[in-house]
Amino acid sequence: MENCKVAILGSGSWATALAKIMLYSEQRINWFIRRQEAIDEFISTGKNPGYLSQSRFDVDRIQFSSDINEVIMHSEILVIAIPSPYVKSVLTKIRRSLKRKIVVSAVKGMIPDENMTITDYIHIRFEVPDQNIAVIAGPCHAEEIALERLSYLTIGSQNPDTATLVSSLFSAPYVHTVTSDDVLGLEYSSVMKNIYSIASGMCHSLRYGDNFQAVLISNAVQEIQRFVSACNGMPSNIDASGYLGDVLVTCYSKFSRNRQFGQMVGMGYSVKAAQMEMQMIAEGYYGTRCIHDANQAVQVSLPIVDAMYDILYCRMSPTLVIQELTQKLK
């Protein structure tokens, strides 16, 4: 492989969308895809065989590898776009130092068994300085990136220079970017919006109408405000697109896999049956347990999160739990 400025780690729809954006600003990128047969098919067809097949790539501008350490060795900036349940198992294969790399988390989830944010895991496990870490947030479905519909991203980093650099990588004619220093708030909001999307889908299947959906989402925003402010130790303004915008699109969009997952559970599917039929990761399922457990430390009121935990992990009836939830919302 030749040295490139940036590499994408992951092969799903979000990774594919981010690669598509980066190729507007970068002449070449490195791309880690775990399965060599997927790489071979990608090169032969010019399309990701499993995701966003409507997007064609100039594969001559992409250096693929199924060896994550080779990709890391030849890249300065690493963009992690791996579903949260698999982040740890993939990254544990890394044998090279990341201390001088810029690491960007595009993961809208947490490390499930560690109950850690992705940035904390990167900082602690790989000793990457906080100044070299960034996150990607905002209302940006991969499917709409594939269609080149106008989208907005928020790049969060404690280091303004890092945020600006990463922001430049993800600027395209149809993508606008803004920067923020609220890394923790963006990460937690990105996790929690998936939980509320499951709740929204569930309520849709249970025939709750638009009036209740509006109340559900407004209460969800209040829950994020309480939780993020408690974890940050100071008030956090979440009405920006990186927070509120992401909540709205994930709860309402037909592209939201978390909403689809919630609809199926609301229809009577078991969690396992819904996961098997979707054949895609619903991050909110794992995020529900992570946020529920994390809230034991700060003890703020999260009735919607608690309701989803009761349904998804305690196997309580969606009909009964949501009915009880309606009495707790304002």
C-alpha positions as CSV (number, residue, x, y, z in Angstrom):
1,M,0.0,0.0,0.0
2,E,1.0,3.6,-0.6
3,N,0.7,6.2,2.2
4,C,-2.6,8.0,2.2
5,K,-3.9,10.8,4.5
6,V,-7.1,9.0,5.5
7,A,-8.5,5.5,6.0
8,I,-11.9,4.2,6.6
9,L,-12.3,1.2,8.9
10,G,-15.5,-0.7,8.3
11,S,-17.6,-1.8,5.3
12,G,-21.3,-1.1,6.2
13,S,-23.6,1.5,4.8
14,W,-22.3,4.3,7.0
15,A,-18.7,3.5,6.2
16,T,-19.6,3.4,2.5
17,A,-21.3,6.8,2.7
18,L,-18.4,8.4,4.5
19,A,-16.0,7.0,2.0
20,K,-18.1,8.5,-0.8
21,I,-17.9,11.9,0.9
22,M,-14.2,11.7,1.5
23,L,-13.4,11.0,-2.1
24,Y,-14.6,14.6,-2.9
25,S,-11.7,16.1,-0.9
26,E,-9.1,13.3,-1.1
27,Q,-7.5,12.0,-4.2
28,R,-7.0,8.5,-2.7
29,I,-8.1,6.8,0.5
30,N,-7.3,3.5,2.3
31,W,-10.1,1.3,3.2
32,F,-10.1,-1.7,5.6
33,I,-12.7,-4.3,4.8
34,R,-12.5,-7.5,6.8
35,R,-13.5,-10.0,4.1
36,Q,-11.2,-10.4,1.1
37,E,-14.0,-11.8,-1.1
38,A,-16.0,-8.5,-0.5
39,I,-12.9,-6.5,-1.5
40,D,-12.6,-8.6,-4.7
41,E,-16.2,-8.1,-5.6
42,F,-16.0,-4.4,-4.8
43,I,-13.0,-4.0,-7.2
44,S,-14.6,-6.0,-10.0
45,T,-18.0,-4.2,-9.9
46,G,-17.1,-0.7,-8.6
47,K,-19.8,-1.1,-5.9
48,N,-19.9,-2.2,-2.3
49,P,-21.5,-5.7,-2.7
50,G,-23.4,-5.5,0.5
51,Y,-24.4,-1.8,1.0
52,L,-25.5,1.2,-0.9
53,S,-25.2,-0.6,-4.2
54,Q,-26.5,2.4,-6.1
55,S,-23.2,4.3,-5.3
56,R,-20.4,3.6,-7.8
57,F,-16.8,4.2,-6.9
58,D,-13.6,4.8,-8.8
59,V,-11.8,1.9,-7.3
60,D,-8.5,3.1,-8.7
61,R,-8.6,5.8,-6.1
62,I,-9.1,3.3,-3.2
63,Q,-6.5,1.1,-1.7
64,F,-8.3,-1.8,-0.1
65,S,-6.9,-4.2,2.4
66,S,-8.3,-6.9,4.7
67,D,-5.3,-6.3,7.0
68,I,-6.2,-3.6,9.6
69,N,-2.6,-3.1,10.6
70,E,-1.4,-2.5,7.0
71,V,-4.1,0.1,6.6
72,I,-3.1,1.8,9.9
73,M,0.6,1.8,9.0
74,H,-0.1,3.7,5.8
75,S,-2.7,6.2,7.1
76,E,-2.5,9.4,9.2
77,I,-6.2,9.7,10.0
78,L,-8.4,6.7,10.9
79,V,-12.2,6.9,10.6
80,I,-13.9,4.2,12.5
81,A,-17.3,3.3,11.1
82,I,-17.9,-0.2,12.6
83,P,-21.2,-1.1,14.4
84,S,-20.6,-0.7,18.1
85,P,-21.1,-4.4,19.0
86,Y,-18.1,-5.2,16.8
87,V,-15.8,-2.3,17.5
88,K,-13.9,-4.0,20.3
89,S,-13.4,-7.4,18.5
90,V,-12.1,-5.6,15.4
91,L,-9.8,-3.1,17.1
92,T,-8.3,-5.7,19.4
93,K,-6.5,-7.0,16.3
94,I,-4.5,-3.7,16.1
95,R,-0.8,-4.3,16.8
96,R,0.5,-0.9,15.7
97,S,0.6,2.3,17.8
98,L,-2.2,4.8,17.3
99,K,-0.6,7.5,19.5
100,R,0.4,9.8,16.6
101,K,-2.7,9.1,14.6
102,I,-5.9,11.2,14.4
103,V,-8.7,8.9,15.2
104,V,-12.3,9.8,14.3
105,S,-15.3,7.9,15.7
106,A,-18.3,7.7,13.3
107,V,-19.8,5.0,15.6
108,K,-23.2,6.0,17.0
109,G,-23.0,3.6,19.9
110,M,-20.9,2.5,22.9
111,I,-18.7,-0.5,23.7
112,P,-21.4,-2.8,25.1
113,D,-19.5,-5.0,27.5
114,E,-17.3,-2.1,28.7
115,N,-20.2,0.4,28.9
116,M,-17.7,3.0,27.5
117,T,-18.0,5.7,24.9
118,I,-15.9,5.0,21.8
119,T,-13.7,8.0,22.4
120,D,-13.0,6.9,26.0
121,Y,-12.1,3.4,24.7
122,I,-9.8,4.8,22.1
123,H,-8.1,7.1,24.6
124,I,-7.7,4.4,27.3
125,R,-7.0,1.3,25.2
126,F,-4.7,2.9,22.6
127,E,-3.4,5.9,24.5
128,V,-4.5,8.3,21.8
129,P,-4.4,11.9,23.2
130,D,-7.9,13.5,23.5
131,Q,-6.6,16.3,21.3
132,N,-6.2,13.8,18.5
133,I,-9.7,12.3,18.8
134,A,-12.9,13.5,17.0
135,V,-16.5,12.3,16.6
136,I,-18.9,12.6,13.7
137,A,-22.6,13.4,14.6
138,G,-25.7,14.8,13.0
139,P,-28.8,13.9,11.0
140,C,-27.2,12.1,8.1
141,H,-28.6,8.8,6.8
142,A,-26.2,6.8,4.6
143,E,-29.0,6.2,2.1
144,E,-29.5,10.0,1.5
145,I,-25.7,10.4,1.1
146,A,-25.9,7.8,-1.6
147,L,-28.6,9.9,-3.3
148,E,-26.5,13.1,-2.8
149,R,-29.2,14.8,-0.9
150,L,-28.2,17.8,1.2
151,S,-26.9,16.7,4.6
152,Y,-25.3,18.3,7.7
153,L,-22.6,16.9,9.9
154,T,-21.2,18.0,13.2
155,I,-17.5,17.3,13.9
156,G,-16.7,17.3,17.6
157,S,-13.2,17.5,19.1
158,Q,-11.6,19.1,22.2
159,N,-8.9,20.4,19.8
160,P,-10.3,23.1,17.4
161,D,-7.5,22.3,14.9
162,T,-8.5,18.6,14.8
163,A,-12.1,19.5,14.4
164,T,-11.3,21.8,11.5
165,L,-9.1,19.3,9.8
166,V,-11.6,16.5,10.1
167,S,-14.4,18.9,9.0
168,S,-12.5,19.5,5.8
169,L,-12.4,15.8,5.0
170,F,-16.2,15.6,5.1
171,S,-17.1,18.6,3.1
172,A,-18.8,18.0,-0.2
173,P,-21.2,19.9,-2.5
174,Y,-24.1,18.2,-0.7
175,V,-22.6,18.0,2.8
176,H,-22.2,21.0,5.2
177,T,-20.1,20.7,8.3
178,V,-19.9,22.5,11.6
179,T,-17.5,22.0,14.5
180,S,-18.1,21.6,18.3
181,D,-16.1,21.0,21.4
182,D,-18.8,19.0,23.1
183,V,-17.5,15.5,22.4
184,L,-19.2,13.7,25.2
185,G,-22.6,15.4,24.6
186,L,-22.5,14.5,20.9
187,E,-21.6,10.9,21.7
188,Y,-24.2,10.3,24.3
189,S,-26.9,12.1,22.2
190,S,-25.9,9.9,19.2
191,V,-26.5,6.8,21.4
192,M,-29.7,7.9,22.9
193,K,-31.4,9.0,19.7
194,N,-31.4,5.4,18.6
195,I,-33.2,4.3,21.8
196,Y,-35.9,6.9,21.1
197,S,-36.2,5.8,17.5
198,I,-37.0,2.3,18.7
199,A,-39.6,3.7,21.0
200,S,-41.1,5.7,18.1
201,G,-41.3,2.7,15.8
202,M,-42.8,0.6,18.6
203,C,-45.5,3.3,19.3
204,H,-46.3,3.5,15.6
205,S,-47.0,-0.3,15.5
206,L,-49.1,0.1,18.6
207,R,-51.2,2.6,16.7
208,Y,-50.2,5.7,18.7
209,G,-50.7,8.7,16.4
210,D,-48.8,11.8,15.5
211,N,-50.0,13.7,18.5
212,F,-48.4,11.2,20.9
213,Q,-45.3,10.9,18.7
214,A,-44.7,14.6,19.1
215,V,-45.0,14.3,22.9
216,L,-42.7,11.2,22.9
217,I,-40.0,13.0,21.0
218,S,-40.2,16.2,23.0
219,N,-39.8,14.2,26.2
220,A,-36.9,12.3,24.6
221,V,-35.1,15.6,24.0
222,Q,-35.6,16.5,27.6
223,E,-34.2,13.1,28.7
224,I,-31.1,13.8,26.6
225,Q,-30.8,17.3,28.1
226,R,-30.9,15.9,31.6
227,F,-28.5,13.0,31.0
228,V,-25.9,14.9,29.0
229,S,-25.9,17.9,31.4
230,A,-25.4,15.5,34.3
231,C,-22.6,13.7,32.7
232,N,-20.9,16.9,31.4
233,G,-21.3,18.5,34.8
234,M,-22.8,21.6,33.2
235,P,-25.9,22.6,31.2
236,S,-25.7,21.4,27.5
237,N,-27.6,23.1,24.7
238,I,-29.0,20.3,22.5
239,D,-31.2,22.2,20.1
240,A,-28.5,22.2,17.4
241,S,-28.7,19.8,14.4
242,G,-26.0,17.6,15.8
243,Y,-28.3,16.7,18.7
244,L,-32.0,17.5,18.0
245,G,-31.7,17.1,14.3
246,D,-30.3,13.6,14.7
247,V,-33.1,12.7,17.1
248,L,-35.8,13.9,14.7
249,V,-34.5,12.2,11.5
250,T,-33.8,8.9,13.3
251,C,-37.2,8.8,14.9
252,Y,-39.2,9.8,11.8
253,S,-37.2,8.6,8.7
254,K,-38.2,5.6,6.7
255,F,-34.4,4.9,6.5
256,S,-34.1,4.4,10.2
257,R,-33.2,0.8,11.0
258,N,-33.8,1.5,14.7
259,R,-37.4,2.7,14.0
260,Q,-37.9,-0.5,11.8
261,F,-36.6,-2.6,14.7
262,G,-39.0,-0.9,17.1
263,Q,-41.9,-1.4,14.7
264,M,-41.2,-5.1,14.5
265,V,-41.0,-5.5,18.3
266,G,-44.3,-3.5,18.6
267,M,-45.9,-5.9,16.1
268,G,-45.0,-8.9,18.4
269,Y,-41.6,-10.0,17.1
270,S,-39.1,-11.1,19.7
271,V,-35.9,-9.2,19.9
272,K,-34.0,-12.1,18.3
273,A,-36.5,-12.6,15.5
274,A,-36.5,-8.9,14.7
275,Q,-32.7,-8.8,14.5
276,M,-32.6,-11.9,12.3
277,E,-35.2,-10.6,9.9
278,M,-33.6,-7.1,9.6
279,Q,-30.1,-8.6,9.0
280,M,-28.7,-5.2,10.0
281,I,-27.6,-3.8,13.4
282,A,-30.1,-1.7,15.4
283,E,-27.6,0.2,17.5
284,G,-30.4,1.3,19.9
285,Y,-30.8,-2.2,21.2
286,Y,-27.3,-2.2,22.6
287,G,-27.4,1.5,23.5
288,T,-30.5,0.9,25.7
289,R,-28.5,-1.2,28.1
290,C,-25.5,1.0,28.0
291,I,-27.4,4.2,28.9
292,H,-29.6,2.4,31.4
293,D,-26.5,1.1,33.2
294,A,-24.6,4.4,32.9
295,N,-27.6,6.3,34.4
296,Q,-27.0,4.4,37.7
297,A,-24.1,6.8,38.3
298,V,-26.0,10.1,37.7
299,Q,-29.6,9.0,38.5
300,V,-31.6,11.3,36.3
301,S,-35.1,10.7,35.2
302,L,-35.2,8.7,31.9
303,P,-38.6,7.1,31.7
304,I,-38.4,6.3,28.0
305,V,-35.0,4.7,28.3
306,D,-36.3,2.7,31.3
307,A,-39.4,1.6,29.3
308,M,-37.3,0.4,26.4
309,Y,-35.0,-1.5,28.8
310,D,-38.0,-3.2,30.4
311,I,-39.3,-4.3,26.9
312,L,-36.0,-5.3,25.3
313,Y,-34.1,-6.8,28.2
314,C,-36.8,-7.8,30.7
315,R,-39.2,-9.1,28.1
316,M,-42.1,-7.1,29.4
317,S,-45.2,-6.5,27.2
318,P,-44.7,-3.5,24.8
319,T,-48.5,-2.8,25.1
320,L,-48.4,-2.6,28.9
321,V,-45.1,-0.8,29.2
322,I,-46.0,1.9,26.7
323,Q,-49.4,2.3,28.3
324,E,-47.7,3.0,31.6
325,L,-45.2,5.3,29.9
326,T,-48.0,7.5,28.6
327,Q,-48.9,8.5,32.2
328,K,-45.3,9.6,32.9
329,L,-44.9,11.9,29.9
330,K,-45.8,15.6,29.8
